[in-house]
Amino acid sequence: MTVELTTRDQAMLDGDLGAAAQMAMRILVTMAGVYGAPRLLDIESAHIDGCLYHGFSGLEFARKLLAGGAKVVVPTTLNVGAVDLLHPEHFRGDAETGRHAQELMQAYVQMGCQPIFTCAPYQSTQRPSFGSQIAWAESNAIVFANSVLGARTNRYGDFIDICAAITGRAPAVGLHLAENRRGQLLYRLEDIPRHLLHEDVLYPVLGYLIGERSGSKIPVIEGLPPTTTEDQLKALGAAAASSGAVALFHAIGVTPEATTWTDAFHHQEPEQIIPVTLADLRVTLTKLGTAPDGKIDVVALGSPHYSLDEFEQLMPLLERYPPHPDVEFVVSTQRSVFAELARLGWRKLLKSAGVKLVVDTCVVVTPIVNIQEGVLMTNSGKYAHYSPGNIGLQVIFGSLEECVRSGALGYVWRDKGLWESGDLGLETGSASDSQSSQ
C-alpha cells in the first residue's frame, strides 16, 4: 500500500534531515504499510519502552540512532529501564548486563528524552490532553492514556515508539481514529456487593477477567461507581493489558468517552453483553495466584508504579503491621514520588520499617529481589501475571491490607469478608442512560 507523505516526511525519507530521521521515517513508512495506514499524522508526545534492556540488539539500535544524530522533536518520556540508577546496588544481575542496561538508558536521554523512567508517565511530568494524538509504548501507559485521559495512541512497542518521537509522526490508523474507538463488548456488573465496588482489590481482578475475555476488542463496563479513582482505573487497565491485549476500555459514567451508554458504543449495539457476577470474580481471583496460602518470602507493590495517594494508604498499615524481618518488602515508584516521600519524611519511616524503595525499574523486569525461589505476595494484577515467568517466583494475590498484614506475619492473612456477598446491587447513581437496561 502506498503511504501518502508530506513534503517534510519525504525530506526525512530522503535523508535531508539526517541519518537517524531517515532510518526512523523508513521504519514508520514500512509499518504504516503493514498497518494499512494511508498517511501519517502529527503527534504531541511519545513514551518510550525501548530503554528497557532485553538484549544487545536494543543497545545496537540505540547506538545507531545516536550515531545518526537522533533527537526527539516532541516531548518524550522514558519507561522503566533494567537498573535503578539512583540505587544501582539493588541490581542482582551480572555486571556486563548492568553496564549495557545503564548505557541504553543514557542513550535515550542523549536523544532528548525525559529521564523519568516510569511505567506511569501520566502520574508524572507528562499528561496528554483529551483527544491529543500521541505515540506511547508500555501496555499500562497505553491503556490509561486512551481510556482515562481520552488521548489517542495505538499499542506501540520497542523501536516504533522512538521512530515516532524522532519524526513527530505516527501511522494514521487504529485507535488514533475516532471511528475505531467504539466499544464492542459490554461487561455488565450484576449483584456485586456495594462495599466491594469501593475496594481497590476489585479493580485488578475485574481487569484481569476483562482482559482474558476481550483479547484486543474494546470493552465497556457498566456498573462502576462514579467515584472510581484514577489509581483504581490504573490497576484495572494494567491487569486487562496483561491478561489480554486491551488498549482502550470505557466505563460508563466514569471515563471521558463514555458519559452515557450510547457514547461508549457510538449509538450502536454491543457485539456481546457479558454479565460479571461475584462468582465470576472469585474464579478470576484464583487465576491470579500460583501458590496456596501459606508462608511468603516477598511482598511486592507498585506495578504500575506507586502513586503518592497509594503511599498514603500504605503508611498507616505499615505503622500497625511492620514487615517481618524474614520477609522482603519492595515498593516500586517513580522519581517524582520518591522525592515527595523525602519531603514528607516518609522515606525515613519506610526505610526504618525495612521497606526497599525502587525507582527507574520494577521487580518483574530485572533481578532485584534477593531470592530466586519462593513466594511473592502482591496486590498488583500485573505483578501476579508476570512474576512466575519473568523472575521464577510463585505468586499469591491479595488486597493491600492482606499483603501488609501477611508481610508482618510471614504467612498469608486473609480478610474473610472481602469477597463475600452482602449489600448487593449496582452502585446507586452510577451513570447510564435508557439503553443500559437493554
Summary of the structure (lengths in Angstrom):
residues: 438
radius of gyration: 22.0
end to end distance: 41.6
largest distance: 67.2
contacts: 1603
relative contact order: 0.13
helix: 42%
strand: 16%
